[in-house]
């Protein structure tokens, strides 16, 4: 196993360059998917690494329920710096599980509260709530059957063209199931602090993805930019901040500036001869190395523990 068990804890650093470059140089759809995959795989590998370290560290504690053979010197020899790393991984893994559990619980609570506000309304793709507080968001549903929720306060502050842009933006969130990408990067950021830049980047690229979809649907990038600015000035309430929304995450001036410029090129993968391409390939290499080192460490530790627990 050797030092390879520690690589998944360090390799997420390779994702930092691609986070900033992807949100600026890649198509928002490509950037969102790339960063979500990088964050998800890196988080799983680093958590698996902590689990392997915890197994060895727990086996050293007196009174543990694990087989006696797991605490033999031969098992500890498979892990460098076992005295420190094994025991330090125990509180680290507990902190990861608690943080991820809080994120999931918080999002479930927000979705249930948002769904509860729609009780009694007809099951349509768009739900208009008689509320003077301006807000609009995409409520995810099963099998992609989400709903667009908007208040009368928001509709009253927008003109007809901006309303069409708002509905197109929220429908793009539903079609693209952006809540899954957002949940992935938020959990990844809880699993490893080095992945937090990817969470920030995906918060922005999902909104840009919906902006471009809305611009294509209404046929005017300027109308969508005007709708974003107008909706941001109306200050939607923050209680639905965990759900995709027109005025959600991402600096509004940057989104408006991007819409006032030319449409991004929808290339699936950047060329390796570009700055964004080098960063993307570097992140892909880091993720692959992390996955391989995690698999190697898991298989090696399994064999060591199996041999240690086998009767003599």
Secondary structure as UniProt FT lines:
FT   TURN            2..3
FT   HELIX           4..10
FT   HELIX           11..14
FT   HELIX           15..25
FT   HELIX           28..59
FT   TURN            62..63
FT   HELIX           68..71
FT   HELIX           73..77
FT   TURN            80..81
FT   HELIX           82..116
FT   TURN            117..120
FT   STRAND          126..129
FT   STRAND          136..139
FT   HELIX           142..144
FT   STRAND          147..151
FT   HELIX           152..156
FT   HELIX           160..176
FT   HELIX           178..191
FT   HELIX           193..195
FT   HELIX           196..218
FT   HELIX           221..233
FT   HELIX           238..240
FT   TURN            241..242
FT   TURN            246..247
FT   HELIX           252..260
FT   TURN            272..273
FT   HELIX           275..309
//
